[in-house]
């Protein structure tokens, strides 16, 4: 039996723990809702997942140079 590393109250199932998850379902859900991402289509390329808003600045090559 493994306890959740975030709340130390609920146990983490053996299968979930073996997959590398150290948090219970409730704490994992809370952590997942905090993260945000955006899918950006690149010109003549594929879609890219952006998690840092700073990476989006200057990504349009028609908008001029950005620093």
C-alpha positions as CSV (number, residue, x, y, z in Angstrom):
1,X,0.0,0.0,0.0
2,X,1.4,3.4,-1.1
3,X,0.2,6.7,0.3
4,X,-0.3,9.8,-1.9
5,X,2.7,12.1,-1.9
6,X,0.5,15.2,-2.0
7,X,-2.1,14.6,0.7
8,X,-0.7,11.6,2.6
9,X,-4.4,10.5,3.2
10,X,-5.5,8.3,0.4
11,X,-3.7,5.2,-0.9
12,X,-2.5,4.9,-4.5
13,X,-3.5,1.7,-6.2
14,X,-0.7,-0.7,-7.0
15,X,-1.3,-0.5,-10.8
16,X,-1.3,3.3,-10.8
17,X,1.9,3.3,-8.6
18,X,3.7,0.9,-11.0
19,X,2.9,3.3,-13.9
20,X,4.7,6.0,-12.1
21,X,1.9,8.0,-10.6
22,X,2.6,8.8,-7.0
23,X,-0.6,10.8,-6.3
24,X,-4.2,9.7,-5.7
25,X,-6.8,10.3,-8.3
26,X,-8.2,13.4,-6.5
27,X,-4.8,15.1,-6.2
28,X,-3.8,14.1,-9.7
29,X,-7.0,15.7,-11.0
30,X,-6.3,18.9,-9.2
31,X,-2.7,19.1,-10.5
32,X,-3.9,18.4,-14.1
33,X,-6.5,21.2,-14.0
34,X,-3.7,23.7,-13.0
35,X,-1.7,23.1,-16.2
36,X,-2.6,24.8,-19.5
37,X,-1.5,24.3,-23.0
38,X,-2.2,25.6,-26.5
39,X,-2.0,23.8,-29.9
40,X,-0.3,26.0,-32.5
41,X,-0.3,25.2,-36.3
42,X,3.1,25.9,-37.8
43,X,3.4,27.1,-41.4
44,X,4.0,24.2,-43.8
45,X,4.6,21.9,-40.8
46,X,2.7,20.1,-38.1
47,X,0.9,21.2,-34.9
48,X,3.0,22.0,-31.9
49,X,1.9,21.9,-28.2
50,X,2.9,25.1,-26.4
51,X,2.9,25.2,-22.6
52,X,4.9,28.4,-22.1
53,X,3.1,31.6,-23.2
54,X,6.5,33.3,-23.9
55,X,7.1,30.7,-26.7
56,X,4.1,32.1,-28.6
57,X,5.6,35.6,-28.9
58,X,7.2,36.1,-32.2
59,X,6.1,32.8,-33.7
60,X,4.4,34.5,-36.6
61,X,7.3,35.1,-39.1
62,X,5.1,37.7,-41.0
63,X,4.8,39.9,-37.9
64,X,8.4,41.2,-37.9
65,X,11.3,40.6,-35.5
66,X,10.5,40.1,-31.9
67,X,12.9,40.1,-28.9
